[in-house]
Amino acid sequence: MFRSTRDGIPEVYVSDVNSPRSPARRVTCAGERVAWAAFARDGASILFLRDEGGNQRFRLFRTSLDGSAVELLTPDDTTIYRHIPILPRTNPARIVYSARLAGSPSTRVIVHAIGDDGQRVIYEDPFAGTCVDTTEDGSRALFLRNASLVDSMVLEIDLETGAARPVFPRTGEATIACVAYSADGTAMFVACETHLDGPCLLALDASTGEIKATHRQEVPAGSFISRLVVSPDGHSVAIRVDAGSHSDLHILDAKTLTSRIQVATLLGGIELYPFSDDGRYFAISQSVPDHPVELFLVDASTGAVRPLRMEPRPGLETDTMAVSIHRIPAFDGLEIPVNLYVPKQSPSSAASPLATIVLIHGGPAASAQVRWNPAARFFTSLGYVVIEPNIRGSIGFGRAYAMADDREKRWNAFRDVESIHAWAAHHSFCDPRRMILMGGSYGGYVTLMSLGLQPALWRAGISLFAMADLRKYVRLLGPGARKALAEEFGDPEADAELLAELSPIRRLEKIVAPLFVYAGENDPQVGRRDSDSIVRVLKDRGVPVEYMVGANEGHSMERRETQVMFFMRAARFLSEHLQ
């Protein structure tokens, strides 16, 4: 069972695991995206989360295996934001998930009894956080509180009484990426990093919190463990290592945390999924630059990988671009990791410099990995070079690099964008007179700021669902996220002037390059009004602007018809303004 966009929006499909080329059968077909799906523990149905129009207010459904009977399990409440449910392995009637109410700073942990229509709020935490795992019987849960990027805490919650106790860290602050119970519930695995220790995986005694084993993540330098799954037989822990520009996959001994196998994978991005009930296998998906995501099965004892799906993709050409990873010098001696996608030209035009798109990732606590990227693939097919930089603030390159854009240091991230322009302009593949800046969410924000700060460098810009006013943005997200955003950007009250200076709305009078703006009609994070304001101000100044609003879209571009329209209009926009 897996999700796919083959019919125009993420839906649920099932297929035969022993026949990777056999056609998949569609299970859900409501015309709205499915964000998560899993077989119920009894194997008789499928559970899934779905929202409406990209509003991120996910509701929990159950469907029969053939999709003929769909049942809404959660109230038709449009004010709650649910997280991914947890299905205790030996308690099939219980579902546990965390959620938050719109406008509330706190996070609730909810126990849902299937069949009884019973939902209990068993615990409420004053901070943002997520319920990440339960014991096999569903009696205890792990809650990961994220007060900020560097201030996380693991709590254990008794799911009968609601009592919560802090587990890790005992003192100080830590960045915690993921947490899970051991198979028997007597230990906890915590992937973390503190200011004293580098990235590591700890095995803690579940009762005392004592460290029983440690795995230090030292290679590649700056990498960290971003996901882990534990085998039900208690033998193995599979970890995904985020190395910034790509992911690695390792299998550890669950008792000692020593590395047994580094799984051979292609250079790209990896998603890691749970083990089979017998602990012999786990699933992954892998994304590489010249091929969309595919599913694979990994043998936990040998690391052997075999395909679960081998999808026919008529018309998909491979080897159409050269992909490479570079590190370029920043103004202050740091190195900026860059993914470079250069279209393979015909011999007659091989020496011709090409229009170049610098594509900034969202986040900022994220990274651009070498992977299947529809934007890179589309624009290189049209003859553009695409550069994906991991400017300071990106993760997977060390704690110091991730924090190198905090608050007043945000200006240095914009200087990184200038350094990328200078680097590209000195290479023969790039036409420095035709350089475009593009990004979505935080990347859209960086695009707007850089177009205003460096107006002479950029010929055009494409900004997707970007925040225009940082102070307003931080306020709208509410007090639950305020501490995290105060460390990243600044406090909306104490640092009002800093946030104002770092807001694109202050820089719009400096933008002269033609700008393509995209917004989702139902965006719950930024809101369409920010994009409306940007477009109005620039049009009043006579700057060429094209504006696209995605109907039934949120902080996303999920629907095929939206994607087709966006790429068609963006290509035409650039063609018109790069003459």
Buried (B, 14 or more C-beta within 10 A) or exposed (E): BBBBBBEBBBBBBBBEBEEBEEEBEBBBEBEBBBBBBBBBBEEEBBBBBBBBBBBBBBBBBBBEBEBEEBEEBBEEEEEBBBBBBBBBBEBBBBBBBBBBEEEBBBBBBBBBEBEEEEBEEBBBBEBBBBBBBBBBEBBBBBBBBBBBBBBBBBBBBBBEEBEBEEBBBEEEBBBBBBBBBBBEBEBBBBBBBBEEEBBBBBBBBBEEBEEBBEBEBEEBEBBBBBBBBBBBBBBBBBBBBBBBBBBBBBBBBBBEBEEBBEBEBBBBBBBBBBBBEEBBBBBBBBBBBBBBBBBBBBBBEEBEBEBBBEBEEEEEEEEBBBBEBBEBEBEEEBEBBBBBBBBEEEEEEEEEBBBBBBBBBBBBBBBBBBBBBEBBBBBBEBEBBBBBBBBBBBBBBBBEBBBBBBBEEBEBBBBBBBBBBEBBBEBEBBBBEBBBBBBBBBBBBBBBBBBBBBEEBBBBBBBBBBBBBBBBBBBBBBBBBBBBBBBBBBBBEEBEEBBBBBBBBBBBEEBBBBBBBBBBBBBBBBBBEBBBBBBEBBEEEEBBBBBBBBEBBBBBBBBEEBBEBBBEBBBEBBEEBBE
